Amino acid sequence: MIALVTGLDYFDNAIFSFFASHIAGGINASPDELVWSSSTYAMAAVLGILQQQWWIDRVGHRRYVSGCMLLYALGALAATAADTSLQLAFARGLQGYFIGPMMGACRILIQITYAPPQRPRATRAFLIMLLLGTSLAPIVGGELVAHFTWRAVFACTVPPALLFSALAYGALPDSGHAPPEERTNSHIWPYVVFAFAQGALQIVMQQVRYQLFLSSPSLILLSFAGFASLAWFARQQWNHPSPLVRMSAFRQRSFQVGLLLYVFYYYITTSFSYLSSRFLEAGLGYPVENAGRLTGTTSLIAASALFVYLRYAKHVTRKKWIIVPGFALAACTAFVMSRMTPQVSEAQLIAPLLMRGLLLLFIVLPVANLTFRDFALDDYTHSYRLKNIFKQLTLSFATASVIIVEQHRDALHRERLFEQASPLNPSFAQTLDTLTRGFAAAGHAAGEAQALALASLNQTFLRQAAFLASLDGFLFVAGVAVCGGLIAAWQKAID
């Protein structure tokens, strides 16, 4: 049951990231407007993680997980019915608050529910569903978008969410209740201050694309207010006897390094998901179901390596020997993708997509072993919530920044390509003439034939620009992976 809920969480994140462009087109939203949906989801998820213990103290694990699944389903219905970017942002915020904390809640449940001899088996099921959720999202989403509309991306999560809500209520232990005198305080003002800090920094991140940061007093003021609020929140929580989340985990060097490597991984994999979709569909012209099937199938094949990892990784005592090659694999995969040509065959795409699917095994699993190994159970729950807060913020930042990079490069390549669309360019003039004669031979009038030829060339330019922008995005991700690998190689805390 715990594994199923986690699988749905990862399925939701993967399907939204992969089909973001289809969702944006469905509600007639620009990529920048769609970013607000991602940001709202992350902000709400972080606030949900902060309040997680408050809810569990009062309703227990069973009602908390069951209720979150039920209300997440309502959020999915709201997203399905959304017609504007504002409505979608509200719906995604509702979803984020209730499903965003689920991975942490379920992972913590494994620690407190299962005895040590049973825990490896439960963790194995947890990891399998995590990988299945991520891998199946492109396949299922591709078929649904191809045969229905973008709304099916959200609608398909409603039945499993309702089912898991019922199963959680019947299967999970009724544990976690705390006596009134031992319950976590509501922390209203710290909660409000943290929400303000998140909102301020998200606005700055969104607007910095349009305004020069140093020449905009409003952005500078918002940044200062956001970071000052975060600093106050961290200090208040650090000194509070019963905090929402314990900051003392940051005293552990291994936790600091592990958290940083987690951030790099989540940034890389989220960027890969978005860029792969854009590369296959907008750049190469793959039908959405073919793109989803190719990406999902290669992820499923790569996920089977989990059993090899679980069998042999325990014999590698220095986890750095796995983590650093993992970042090298990520950089190599992104670089290979950045060197693709428009004539690339599907067979040539299989190897880099398989390599991308191995990143979780090479980075996340060994990092997880090192990050939380020194914590007792109570400290583990708080440190894991901290990790999930950083995860949600990284997913939001990755989605926003990769869209900004991709859109900037797309605009640049469009400008350069359209500069070639001149009668003075012999190649362009010859291509236009050939297309015009082809349409005229098909029975179109001369004026109509030329208009159709120009429209055809326009579509070609747009596809070429999208293709080149995707290549630039992959090169950017390769640089991020190299930085992550260098940091991992330099650190001694992960030996």
Contacts in CASP RR format, 6 or more apart in sequence:
PFRMAT RR
TARGET T0000
AUTHOR 0000-0000-0000
METHOD contacts of the structure
MODEL  1
MIALVTGLDYFDNAIFSFFASHIAGGINASPDELVWSSSTYAMAAVLGIL
QQQWWIDRVGHRRYVSGCMLLYALGALAATAADTSLQLAFARGLQGYFIG
PMMGACRILIQITYAPPQRPRATRAFLIMLLLGTSLAPIVGGELVAHFTW
RAVFACTVPPALLFSALAYGALPDSGHAPPEERTNSHIWPYVVFAFAQGA
LQIVMQQVRYQLFLSSPSLILLSFAGFASLAWFARQQWNHPSPLVRMSAF
RQRSFQVGLLLYVFYYYITTSFSYLSSRFLEAGLGYPVENAGRLTGTTSL
IAASALFVYLRYAKHVTRKKWIIVPGFALAACTAFVMSRMTPQVSEAQLI
APLLMRGLLLLFIVLPVANLTFRDFALDDYTHSYRLKNIFKQLTLSFATA
SVIIVEQHRDALHRERLFEQASPLNPSFAQTLDTLTRGFAAAGHAAGEAQ
ALALASLNQTFLRQAAFLASLDGFLFVAGVAVCGGLIAAWQKAID
1 164 0 8 1.000
1 167 0 8 1.000
1 168 0 8 1.000
1 171 0 8 1.000
1 172 0 8 1.000
2 106 0 8 1.000
2 109 0 8 1.000
2 110 0 8 1.000
2 113 0 8 1.000
2 122 0 8 1.000
2 125 0 8 1.000
2 126 0 8 1.000
2 172 0 8 1.000
3 106 0 8 1.000
3 122 0 8 1.000
3 125 0 8 1.000
3 126 0 8 1.000
3 128 0 8 1.000
3 129 0 8 1.000
3 130 0 8 1.000
4 129 0 8 1.000
4 160 0 8 1.000
4 164 0 8 1.000
4 167 0 8 1.000
5 65 0 8 1.000
5 69 0 8 1.000
5 102 0 8 1.000
5 106 0 8 1.000
5 164 0 8 1.000
5 168 0 8 1.000
6 102 0 8 1.000
6 103 0 8 1.000
6 106 0 8 1.000
6 107 0 8 1.000
6 126 0 8 1.000
6 129 0 8 1.000
6 130 0 8 1.000
7 129 0 8 1.000
7 130 0 8 1.000
7 132 0 8 1.000
7 133 0 8 1.000
8 69 0 8 1.000
8 99 0 8 1.000
8 102 0 8 1.000
8 133 0 8 1.000
8 157 0 8 1.000
8 160 0 8 1.000
8 161 0 8 1.000
8 164 0 8 1.000
9 99 0 8 1.000
9 100 0 8 1.000
9 102 0 8 1.000
9 103 0 8 1.000
10 103 0 8 1.000
10 129 0 8 1.000
10 130 0 8 1.000
10 133 0 8 1.000
10 134 0 8 1.000
10 137 0 8 1.000
11 133 0 8 1.000
11 134 0 8 1.000
11 136 0 8 1.000
11 137 0 8 1.000
11 140 0 8 1.000
11 157 0 8 1.000
12 95 0 8 1.000
12 99 0 8 1.000
12 157 0 8 1.000
13 134 0 8 1.000
13 395 0 8 1.000
14 133 0 8 1.000
14 134 0 8 1.000
14 137 0 8 1.000
14 138 0 8 1.000
14 273 0 8 1.000
15 137 0 8 1.000
15 138 0 8 1.000
15 140 0 8 1.000
15 141 0 8 1.000
15 153 0 8 1.000
15 157 0 8 1.000
16 23 0 8 1.000
16 38 0 8 1.000
16 41 0 8 1.000
16 92 0 8 1.000
16 153 0 8 1.000
17 270 0 8 1.000
17 273 0 8 1.000
17 274 0 8 1.000
17 277 0 8 1.000
17 399 0 8 1.000
18 137 0 8 1.000
18 138 0 8 1.000
18 141 0 8 1.000
18 273 0 8 1.000
18 274 0 8 1.000
18 276 0 8 1.000
18 277 0 8 1.000
18 292 0 8 1.000
18 295 0 8 1.000
19 141 0 8 1.000
19 142 0 8 1.000
19 145 0 8 1.000
19 150 0 8 1.000
19 153 0 8 1.000
19 277 0 8 1.000
19 288 0 8 1.000
20 31 0 8 1.000
20 34 0 8 1.000
20 38 0 8 1.000
20 274 0 8 1.000
20 277 0 8 1.000
20 399 0 8 1.000
20 403 0 8 1.000
21 31 0 8 1.000
21 277 0 8 1.000
21 278 0 8 1.000
21 281 0 8 1.000
21 282 0 8 1.000
22 145 0 8 1.000
22 150 0 8 1.000
22 153 0 8 1.000
22 288 0 8 1.000
23 29 0 8 1.000
23 34 0 8 1.000
23 37 0 8 1.000
23 88 0 8 1.000
23 150 0 8 1.000
23 153 0 8 1.000
24 30 0 8 1.000
24 31 0 8 1.000
24 33 0 8 1.000
24 34 0 8 1.000
25 150 0 8 1.000
26 149 0 8 1.000
26 150 0 8 1.000
27 82 0 8 1.000
27 83 0 8 1.000
27 84 0 8 1.000
27 85 0 8 1.000
27 87 0 8 1.000
27 88 0 8 1.000
29 84 0 8 1.000
29 85 0 8 1.000
29 88 0 8 1.000
31 403 0 8 1.000
31 406 0 8 1.000
31 407 0 8 1.000
32 206 0 8 1.000
32 209 0 8 1.000
32 403 0 8 1.000
32 407 0 8 1.000
33 85 0 8 1.000
34 85 0 8 1.000
34 88 0 8 1.000
34 403 0 8 1.000
35 206 0 8 1.000
35 399 0 8 1.000
35 400 0 8 1.000
35 403 0 8 1.000
35 404 0 8 1.000
36 85 0 8 1.000
36 89 0 8 1.000
36 206 0 8 1.000
37 85 0 8 1.000
37 88 0 8 1.000
37 89 0 8 1.000
37 92 0 8 1.000
37 93 0 8 1.000
38 92 0 8 1.000
38 395 0 8 1.000
38 396 0 8 1.000
38 399 0 8 1.000
38 400 0 8 1.000
39 89 0 8 1.000
39 202 0 8 1.000
39 205 0 8 1.000
39 206 0 8 1.000
39 396 0 8 1.000
39 400 0 8 1.000
40 89 0 8 1.000
40 90 0 8 1.000
40 92 0 8 1.000
40 93 0 8 1.000
41 92 0 8 1.000
41 93 0 8 1.000
41 95 0 8 1.000
41 96 0 8 1.000
41 392 0 8 1.000
41 396 0 8 1.000
42 96 0 8 1.000
42 392 0 8 1.000
42 393 0 8 1.000
42 395 0 8 1.000
42 396 0 8 1.000
43 93 0 8 1.000
43 195 0 8 1.000
43 198 0 8 1.000
43 199 0 8 1.000
43 202 0 8 1.000
43 396 0 8 1.000
44 92 0 8 1.000
44 93 0 8 1.000
44 94 0 8 1.000
44 95 0 8 1.000
44 96 0 8 1.000
44 97 0 8 1.000
44 100 0 8 1.000
45 93 0 8 1.000
45 96 0 8 1.000
45 97 0 8 1.000
45 99 0 8 1.000
45 100 0 8 1.000
45 101 0 8 1.000
45 392 0 8 1.000
46 194 0 8 1.000
46 198 0 8 1.000
46 389 0 8 1.000
46 392 0 8 1.000
46 393 0 8 1.000
47 97 0 8 1.000
47 191 0 8 1.000
47 194 0 8 1.000
47 195 0 8 1.000
47 198 0 8 1.000
48 96 0 8 1.000
48 97 0 8 1.000
48 98 0 8 1.000
48 100 0 8 1.000
48 101 0 8 1.000
49 100 0 8 1.000
49 101 0 8 1.000
49 104 0 8 1.000
49 245 0 8 1.000
49 385 0 8 1.000
49 388 0 8 1.000
49 389 0 8 1.000
49 392 0 8 1.000
50 191 0 8 1.000
50 194 0 8 1.000
50 244 0 8 1.000
50 245 0 8 1.000
50 385 0 8 1.000
50 389 0 8 1.000
51 191 0 8 1.000
51 244 0 8 1.000
52 64 0 8 1.000
52 101 0 8 1.000
52 104 0 8 1.000
52 105 0 8 1.000
52 385 0 8 1.000
53 184 0 8 1.000
53 244 0 8 1.000
53 245 0 8 1.000
53 381 0 8 1.000
53 385 0 8 1.000
54 183 0 8 1.000
54 184 0 8 1.000
54 185 0 8 1.000
54 186 0 8 1.000
54 244 0 8 1.000
55 64 0 8 1.000
56 64 0 8 1.000
56 105 0 8 1.000
56 176 0 8 1.000
57 176 0 8 1.000
57 177 0 8 1.000
57 178 0 8 1.000
57 182 0 8 1.000
57 183 0 8 1.000
57 184 0 8 1.000
58 177 0 8 1.000
58 178 0 8 1.000
58 183 0 8 1.000
59 177 0 8 1.000
60 174 0 8 1.000
60 175 0 8 1.000
60 176 0 8 1.000
60 177 0 8 1.000
61 105 0 8 1.000
61 109 0 8 1.000
61 172 0 8 1.000
61 173 0 8 1.000
61 174 0 8 1.000
61 175 0 8 1.000
61 176 0 8 1.000
62 168 0 8 1.000
62 169 0 8 1.000
62 170 0 8 1.000
62 172 0 8 1.000
62 173 0 8 1.000
62 174 0 8 1.000
62 175 0 8 1.000
63 169 0 8 1.000
63 174 0 8 1.000
64 105 0 8 1.000
65 102 0 8 1.000
65 105 0 8 1.000
65 106 0 8 1.000
65 109 0 8 1.000
65 168 0 8 1.000
65 172 0 8 1.000
66 165 0 8 1.000
66 166 0 8 1.000
66 168 0 8 1.000
66 169 0 8 1.000
66 170 0 8 1.000
66 172 0 8 1.000
67 98 0 8 1.000
67 165 0 8 1.000
67 168 0 8 1.000
68 98 0 8 1.000
68 99 0 8 1.000
68 101 0 8 1.000
68 102 0 8 1.000
68 105 0 8 1.000
69 98 0 8 1.000
69 99 0 8 1.000
69 161 0 8 1.000
69 162 0 8 1.000
69 164 0 8 1.000
69 165 0 8 1.000
69 168 0 8 1.000
70 161 0 8 1.000
70 162 0 8 1.000
70 165 0 8 1.000
71 94 0 8 1.000
71 98 0 8 1.000
72 94 0 8 1.000
72 95 0 8 1.000
72 96 0 8 1.000
72 98 0 8 1.000
72 99 0 8 1.000
72 157 0 8 1.000
72 161 0 8 1.000
73 157 0 8 1.000
73 158 0 8 1.000
73 161 0 8 1.000
73 162 0 8 1.000
73 165 0 8 1.000
74 94 0 8 1.000
75 91 0 8 1.000
75 94 0 8 1.000
75 95 0 8 1.000
75 98 0 8 1.000
76 91 0 8 1.000
76 95 0 8 1.000
76 154 0 8 1.000
76 155 0 8 1.000
76 157 0 8 1.000
76 158 0 8 1.000
76 161 0 8 1.000
77 154 0 8 1.000
77 155 0 8 1.000
77 158 0 8 1.000
78 87 0 8 1.000
78 90 0 8 1.000
78 91 0 8 1.000
78 94 0 8 1.000
79 88 0 8 1.000
79 91 0 8 1.000
79 92 0 8 1.000
79 95 0 8 1.000
79 154 0 8 1.000
80 151 0 8 1.000
80 154 0 8 1.000
80 155 0 8 1.000
80 158 0 8 1.000
81 87 0 8 1.000
81 91 0 8 1.000
81 151 0 8 1.000
82 88 0 8 1.000
82 91 0 8 1.000
91 154 0 8 1.000
100 388 0 8 1.000
100 392 0 8 1.000
101 385 0 8 1.000
101 388 0 8 1.000
103 388 0 8 1.000
103 391 0 8 1.000
104 384 0 8 1.000
104 385 0 8 1.000
104 388 0 8 1.000
106 126 0 8 1.000
107 126 0 8 1.000
107 384 0 8 1.000
108 380 0 8 1.000
108 381 0 8 1.000
108 384 0 8 1.000
109 172 0 8 1.000
110 119 0 8 1.000
110 122 0 8 1.000
110 123 0 8 1.000
110 126 0 8 1.000
111 119 0 8 1.000
111 377 0 8 1.000
111 380 0 8 1.000
111 381 0 8 1.000
112 175 0 8 1.000
112 377 0 8 1.000
112 381 0 8 1.000
113 122 0 8 1.000
113 173 0 8 1.000
113 175 0 8 1.000
114 122 0 8 1.000
124 310 0 8 1.000
127 306 0 8 1.000
127 365 0 8 1.000
128 303 0 8 1.000
128 306 0 8 1.000
130 360 0 8 1.000
131 299 0 8 1.000
131 303 0 8 1.000
131 306 0 8 1.000
131 360 0 8 1.000
132 300 0 8 1.000
132 303 0 8 1.000
134 299 0 8 1.000
134 303 0 8 1.000
134 360 0 8 1.000
135 296 0 8 1.000
135 299 0 8 1.000
135 300 0 8 1.000
135 303 0 8 1.000
136 296 0 8 1.000
136 300 0 8 1.000
137 296 0 8 1.000
138 277 0 8 1.000
138 291 0 8 1.000
138 292 0 8 1.000
138 293 0 8 1.000
138 295 0 8 1.000
138 296 0 8 1.000
138 299 0 8 1.000
139 292 0 8 1.000
139 293 0 8 1.000
139 295 0 8 1.000
139 296 0 8 1.000
139 297 0 8 1.000
140 156 0 8 1.000
141 152 0 8 1.000
141 153 0 8 1.000
141 156 0 8 1.000
141 292 0 8 1.000
142 288 0 8 1.000
142 289 0 8 1.000
142 291 0 8 1.000
142 292 0 8 1.000
142 293 0 8 1.000
143 289 0 8 1.000
143 293 0 8 1.000
144 152 0 8 1.000
144 153 0 8 1.000
144 156 0 8 1.000
145 152 0 8 1.000
145 153 0 8 1.000
145 288 0 8 1.000
145 289 0 8 1.000
146 287 0 8 1.000
146 288 0 8 1.000
146 289 0 8 1.000
147 289 0 8 1.000
178 184 0 8 1.000
184 242 0 8 1.000
184 244 0 8 1.000
185 242 0 8 1.000
187 240 0 8 1.000
187 243 0 8 1.000
187 244 0 8 1.000
190 233 0 8 1.000
190 236 0 8 1.000
190 237 0 8 1.000
190 244 0 8 1.000
191 244 0 8 1.000
193 229 0 8 1.000
193 232 0 8 1.000
193 233 0 8 1.000
194 229 0 8 1.000
194 230 0 8 1.000
194 233 0 8 1.000
196 225 0 8 1.000
196 226 0 8 1.000
196 229 0 8 1.000
197 225 0 8 1.000
197 226 0 8 1.000
197 227 0 8 1.000
197 229 0 8 1.000
197 230 0 8 1.000
197 233 0 8 1.000
198 393 0 8 1.000
199 226 0 8 1.000
200 222 0 8 1.000
200 223 0 8 1.000
200 225 0 8 1.000
200 226 0 8 1.000
200 229 0 8 1.000
201 222 0 8 1.000
201 223 0 8 1.000
201 226 0 8 1.000
201 227 0 8 1.000
201 230 0 8 1.000
202 396 0 8 1.000
203 222 0 8 1.000
204 213 0 8 1.000
204 219 0 8 1.000
204 222 0 8 1.000
204 223 0 8 1.000
205 397 0 8 1.000
205 400 0 8 1.000
205 401 0 8 1.000
206 400 0 8 1.000
207 216 0 8 1.000
207 219 0 8 1.000
208 219 0 8 1.000
209 404 0 8 1.000
209 408 0 8 1.000
211 219 0 8 1.000
213 219 0 8 1.000
213 220 0 8 1.000
213 223 0 8 1.000
214 220 0 8 1.000
234 247 0 8 1.000
237 243 0 8 1.000
237 244 0 8 1.000
237 245 0 8 1.000
237 246 0 8 1.000
237 247 0 8 1.000
238 247 0 8 1.000
238 248 0 8 1.000
245 382 0 8 1.000
245 385 0 8 1.000
245 386 0 8 1.000
245 389 0 8 1.000
246 379 0 8 1.000
246 382 0 8 1.000
246 383 0 8 1.000
246 386 0 8 1.000
247 386 0 8 1.000
248 379 0 8 1.000
248 382 0 8 1.000
249 255 0 8 1.000
249 375 0 8 1.000
249 379 0 8 1.000
249 382 0 8 1.000
249 383 0 8 1.000
249 386 0 8 1.000
250 256 0 8 1.000
252 374 0 8 1.000
252 375 0 8 1.000
252 383 0 8 1.000
253 493 0 8 1.000
254 370 0 8 1.000
254 371 0 8 1.000
254 373 0 8 1.000
254 374 0 8 1.000
254 493 0 8 1.000
254 494 0 8 1.000
255 371 0 8 1.000
255 372 0 8 1.000
255 374 0 8 1.000
255 375 0 8 1.000
255 383 0 8 1.000
256 493 0 8 1.000
257 370 0 8 1.000
257 371 0 8 1.000
257 491 0 8 1.000
257 493 0 8 1.000
257 494 0 8 1.000
258 367 0 8 1.000
258 370 0 8 1.000
258 371 0 8 1.000
258 493 0 8 1.000
258 494 0 8 1.000
259 371 0 8 1.000
259 386 0 8 1.000
259 387 0 8 1.000
259 390 0 8 1.000
260 487 0 8 1.000
261 323 0 8 1.000
261 363 0 8 1.000
261 367 0 8 1.000
261 484 0 8 1.000
261 487 0 8 1.000
261 488 0 8 1.000
261 494 0 8 1.000
262 364 0 8 1.000
262 367 0 8 1.000
262 371 0 8 1.000
262 387 0 8 1.000
262 390 0 8 1.000
262 391 0 8 1.000
262 394 0 8 1.000
263 390 0 8 1.000
263 394 0 8 1.000
264 327 0 8 1.000
264 363 0 8 1.000
264 480 0 8 1.000
264 481 0 8 1.000
264 483 0 8 1.000
264 484 0 8 1.000
264 485 0 8 1.000
264 487 0 8 1.000
265 359 0 8 1.000
265 360 0 8 1.000
265 363 0 8 1.000
265 364 0 8 1.000
265 367 0 8 1.000
266 391 0 8 1.000
266 394 0 8 1.000
266 395 0 8 1.000
266 398 0 8 1.000
267 394 0 8 1.000
267 397 0 8 1.000
267 398 0 8 1.000
267 480 0 8 1.000
268 330 0 8 1.000
268 334 0 8 1.000
268 359 0 8 1.000
268 477 0 8 1.000
268 480 0 8 1.000
268 481 0 8 1.000
269 356 0 8 1.000
269 359 0 8 1.000
269 360 0 8 1.000
270 394 0 8 1.000
270 395 0 8 1.000
270 398 0 8 1.000
270 399 0 8 1.000
270 402 0 8 1.000
271 398 0 8 1.000
271 401 0 8 1.000
271 402 0 8 1.000
271 473 0 8 1.000
271 476 0 8 1.000
271 477 0 8 1.000
271 480 0 8 1.000
272 333 0 8 1.000
272 334 0 8 1.000
272 356 0 8 1.000
272 477 0 8 1.000
274 399 0 8 1.000
274 402 0 8 1.000
274 403 0 8 1.000
274 406 0 8 1.000
275 337 0 8 1.000
275 402 0 8 1.000
275 406 0 8 1.000
275 470 0 8 1.000
275 473 0 8 1.000
275 474 0 8 1.000
275 477 0 8 1.000
276 291 0 8 1.000
276 295 0 8 1.000
276 337 0 8 1.000
276 353 0 8 1.000
276 356 0 8 1.000
277 291 0 8 1.000
277 292 0 8 1.000
277 295 0 8 1.000
278 406 0 8 1.000
278 466 0 8 1.000
278 469 0 8 1.000
278 470 0 8 1.000
279 337 0 8 1.000
279 340 0 8 1.000
279 467 0 8 1.000
279 470 0 8 1.000
279 471 0 8 1.000
279 474 0 8 1.000
280 286 0 8 1.000
280 290 0 8 1.000
280 291 0 8 1.000
280 292 0 8 1.000
280 294 0 8 1.000
280 295 0 8 1.000
280 349 0 8 1.000
281 287 0 8 1.000
281 288 0 8 1.000
281 291 0 8 1.000
282 463 0 8 1.000
282 466 0 8 1.000
282 467 0 8 1.000
282 470 0 8 1.000
283 342 0 8 1.000
283 463 0 8 1.000
283 464 0 8 1.000
283 466 0 8 1.000
283 467 0 8 1.000
283 470 0 8 1.000
284 342 0 8 1.000
284 344 0 8 1.000
284 467 0 8 1.000
285 463 0 8 1.000
286 294 0 8 1.000
294 346 0 8 1.000
294 349 0 8 1.000
294 350 0 8 1.000
294 353 0 8 1.000
295 353 0 8 1.000
298 350 0 8 1.000
298 353 0 8 1.000
298 354 0 8 1.000
298 356 0 8 1.000
298 357 0 8 1.000
299 353 0 8 1.000
299 356 0 8 1.000
299 357 0 8 1.000
301 354 0 8 1.000
302 354 0 8 1.000
302 355 0 8 1.000
302 356 0 8 1.000
302 357 0 8 1.000
302 358 0 8 1.000
303 357 0 8 1.000
305 358 0 8 1.000
305 361 0 8 1.000
306 361 0 8 1.000
309 361 0 8 1.000
309 365 0 8 1.000
313 322 0 8 1.000
313 365 0 8 1.000
313 366 0 8 1.000
316 322 0 8 1.000
318 495 0 8 1.000
319 366 0 8 1.000
319 367 0 8 1.000
319 369 0 8 1.000
319 370 0 8 1.000
319 494 0 8 1.000
319 495 0 8 1.000
320 488 0 8 1.000
320 489 0 8 1.000
320 491 0 8 1.000
320 494 0 8 1.000
320 495 0 8 1.000
322 362 0 8 1.000
322 366 0 8 1.000
323 362 0 8 1.000
323 363 0 8 1.000
323 366 0 8 1.000
323 367 0 8 1.000
323 485 0 8 1.000
323 488 0 8 1.000
323 494 0 8 1.000
324 485 0 8 1.000
324 488 0 8 1.000
324 489 0 8 1.000
325 362 0 8 1.000
326 358 0 8 1.000
326 359 0 8 1.000
326 362 0 8 1.000
326 363 0 8 1.000
326 485 0 8 1.000
327 363 0 8 1.000
327 481 0 8 1.000
327 482 0 8 1.000
327 484 0 8 1.000
327 485 0 8 1.000
327 488 0 8 1.000
328 481 0 8 1.000
328 485 0 8 1.000
329 355 0 8 1.000
329 358 0 8 1.000
329 359 0 8 1.000
329 362 0 8 1.000
330 356 0 8 1.000
330 359 0 8 1.000
330 363 0 8 1.000
330 477 0 8 1.000
330 478 0 8 1.000
330 481 0 8 1.000
331 478 0 8 1.000
331 479 0 8 1.000
331 481 0 8 1.000
331 482 0 8 1.000
331 485 0 8 1.000
332 355 0 8 1.000
332 478 0 8 1.000
333 352 0 8 1.000
333 355 0 8 1.000
333 356 0 8 1.000
333 359 0 8 1.000
334 474 0 8 1.000
334 475 0 8 1.000
334 477 0 8 1.000
334 478 0 8 1.000
334 479 0 8 1.000
334 481 0 8 1.000
335 474 0 8 1.000
335 475 0 8 1.000
335 478 0 8 1.000
336 351 0 8 1.000
336 352 0 8 1.000
336 355 0 8 1.000
337 352 0 8 1.000
337 471 0 8 1.000
337 474 0 8 1.000
338 471 0 8 1.000
338 472 0 8 1.000
338 473 0 8 1.000
338 474 0 8 1.000
338 475 0 8 1.000
338 478 0 8 1.000
339 471 0 8 1.000
340 348 0 8 1.000
340 349 0 8 1.000
340 471 0 8 1.000
342 464 0 8 1.000
342 467 0 8 1.000
367 494 0 8 1.000
370 493 0 8 1.000
370 494 0 8 1.000
371 383 0 8 1.000
371 387 0 8 1.000
372 380 0 8 1.000
372 383 0 8 1.000
372 384 0 8 1.000
375 383 0 8 1.000
402 473 0 8 1.000
402 476 0 8 1.000
402 477 0 8 1.000
405 472 0 8 1.000
405 473 0 8 1.000
405 476 0 8 1.000
406 469 0 8 1.000
406 470 0 8 1.000
406 472 0 8 1.000
406 473 0 8 1.000
407 469 0 8 1.000
409 468 0 8 1.000
409 469 0 8 1.000
409 472 0 8 1.000
409 473 0 8 1.000
410 465 0 8 1.000
410 466 0 8 1.000
410 468 0 8 1.000
410 469 0 8 1.000
413 464 0 8 1.000
413 465 0 8 1.000
413 468 0 8 1.000
413 469 0 8 1.000
414 461 0 8 1.000
414 462 0 8 1.000
414 465 0 8 1.000
417 461 0 8 1.000
417 464 0 8 1.000
417 465 0 8 1.000
418 461 0 8 1.000
420 427 0 8 1.000
420 428 0 8 1.000
421 428 0 8 1.000
421 457 0 8 1.000
421 461 0 8 1.000
422 428 0 8 1.000
423 429 0 8 1.000
428 457 0 8 1.000
431 457 0 8 1.000
432 450 0 8 1.000
432 453 0 8 1.000
432 454 0 8 1.000
432 457 0 8 1.000
435 452 0 8 1.000
435 453 0 8 1.000
435 456 0 8 1.000
435 457 0 8 1.000
436 446 0 8 1.000
436 449 0 8 1.000
436 450 0 8 1.000
436 453 0 8 1.000
437 449 0 8 1.000
438 449 0 8 1.000
439 448 0 8 1.000
439 449 0 8 1.000
439 450 0 8 1.000
439 452 0 8 1.000
439 453 0 8 1.000
440 446 0 8 1.000
440 449 0 8 1.000
443 449 0 8 1.000
444 452 0 8 1.000
488 494 0 8 1.000
END
